[in-house]
Amino acid sequence: MLAALAKGLGPTNSARYEKGKTIMTEGQAGAMMYVVLEGRVAVSIQGKVVERVGPGGVLGEMALIDQSPRAATALAETDSVLLTLNRGVFLQLVKTQPEFGVALLAATAERVRFMASR
C-alpha cells in the first residue's frame, strides 16, 4: 500500500542496490526513507540482523520523522529496487495523502511490536 501511494507522487525516485550494498548506516544522519519495490533488505543494529524487509516494506522513516541519526544499518540482501523519499516529499505525502500517514504509522507500530517481542 505504501509503495502504491508513494509512486503516485511525481518527484520521487527509485534506486537500485546490488546484493551486499549499503543503503543506510547506523548513526549517520538520515535524509531519505525507502520503500522496497523489489528484493530484500537486511536491517541490523550493532551488527546483528533484526529485520528483513521485502516488497512493500519501509525503512529509514524514523530519521525523517524525528530527524535523529539512523538507528540501524540496512544492506541489500538481494539485488533490490527501492523507492526513495526525501523529507520534503515525505511531508508532502503525509499532508496531501492522509492514508499514507496512517499506513506508515501502522507499519511503524508493527515494527515496534515485533522488536519488543524479541
C-alpha positions as CSV (number, residue, x, y, z in Angstrom):
1,M,0.0,0.0,0.0
2,L,2.8,2.5,0.9
3,A,4.6,1.8,-2.4
4,A,1.4,2.4,-4.4
5,L,0.7,5.7,-2.6
6,A,4.2,7.0,-2.8
7,K,4.6,6.0,-6.5
8,G,1.7,8.4,-7.4
9,L,3.9,11.4,-6.4
10,G,6.0,12.9,-9.2
11,P,9.4,13.9,-7.7
12,T,10.2,10.5,-6.2
13,N,13.0,8.4,-7.4
14,S,13.9,4.7,-7.4
15,A,17.3,3.5,-6.6
16,R,18.9,0.1,-7.5
17,Y,21.1,-1.6,-4.9
18,E,23.2,-4.7,-5.8
19,K,23.3,-7.5,-3.3
20,G,25.6,-6.6,-0.4
21,K,25.5,-2.8,-1.0
22,T,24.8,-0.5,2.0
23,I,21.6,1.5,1.8
24,M,22.0,3.4,5.1
25,T,24.4,3.3,8.0
26,E,23.6,3.3,11.8
27,G,24.5,6.6,13.4
28,Q,24.6,8.7,10.3
29,A,22.1,11.5,9.5
30,G,19.1,10.3,7.5
31,A,17.9,12.3,4.5
32,M,15.8,9.6,2.9
33,M,13.2,7.0,3.7
34,Y,12.8,3.9,1.4
35,V,10.0,1.7,0.3
36,V,11.2,-1.7,-1.0
37,L,9.8,-2.3,-4.5
38,E,11.8,-5.4,-5.4
39,G,14.3,-7.5,-3.5
40,R,15.0,-7.9,0.2
41,V,16.9,-5.7,2.7
42,A,18.6,-6.8,5.9
43,V,18.3,-4.3,8.8
44,S,20.9,-4.6,11.6
45,I,21.6,-2.9,14.8
46,Q,25.2,-3.1,16.1
47,G,25.9,-5.8,13.6
48,K,23.0,-8.1,14.4
49,V,20.2,-8.6,11.8
50,V,17.0,-7.6,13.5
51,E,14.6,-7.5,10.5
52,R,14.4,-8.4,6.8
53,V,12.3,-6.1,4.7
54,G,10.7,-7.2,1.4
55,P,8.5,-5.6,-1.2
56,G,6.1,-3.0,0.3
57,G,8.2,-2.7,3.4
58,V,9.5,0.6,4.7
59,L,12.9,1.6,6.2
60,G,14.5,4.8,7.2
61,E,11.3,6.6,8.1
62,M,12.2,7.2,11.7
63,A,15.1,9.5,10.8
64,L,12.7,11.6,8.7
65,I,10.1,11.8,11.3
66,D,12.3,12.9,14.2
67,Q,15.4,14.0,12.4
68,S,17.6,11.8,14.6
69,P,20.6,9.7,13.4
70,R,19.9,6.4,11.8
71,A,19.0,3.7,14.3
72,A,20.1,0.9,12.1
73,T,22.2,-0.2,9.1
74,A,20.5,-1.6,6.0
75,L,22.1,-3.8,3.4
76,A,20.6,-5.2,0.2
77,E,20.3,-8.9,0.8
78,T,19.4,-9.4,-2.9
79,D,19.5,-7.1,-5.8
80,S,16.9,-4.6,-4.8
81,V,14.9,-1.6,-6.1
82,L,13.8,1.0,-3.5
83,L,11.6,4.0,-3.8
84,T,13.4,7.0,-2.2
85,L,11.6,9.8,-0.5
86,N,13.3,12.9,0.9
87,R,11.9,14.8,3.9
88,G,10.1,17.4,1.6
89,V,8.4,14.7,-0.4
90,F,7.6,12.7,2.8
91,L,6.0,15.7,4.4
92,Q,4.0,16.5,1.3
93,L,2.7,12.9,1.2
94,V,1.7,13.0,4.8
95,K,-0.1,16.3,4.2
96,T,-1.9,15.5,0.9
97,Q,-2.5,11.8,1.3
98,P,-3.5,11.1,4.9
99,E,-3.8,7.4,4.1
100,F,0.0,7.4,3.5
101,G,0.5,8.7,7.1
102,V,-1.9,6.1,8.5
103,A,-0.2,3.3,6.6
104,L,3.2,4.5,7.8
105,L,2.0,4.7,11.4
106,A,0.7,1.1,11.1
107,A,4.0,-0.1,9.6
108,T,6.0,1.6,12.4
109,A,3.7,0.2,15.1
110,E,4.1,-3.3,13.7
111,R,7.9,-2.9,13.7
112,V,7.9,-1.7,17.3
113,R,5.7,-4.6,18.4
114,F,8.0,-7.0,16.5
115,M,11.1,-5.6,18.1
116,A,9.5,-5.7,21.6
117,S,8.6,-9.3,21.2
118,R,12.2,-10.4,20.5
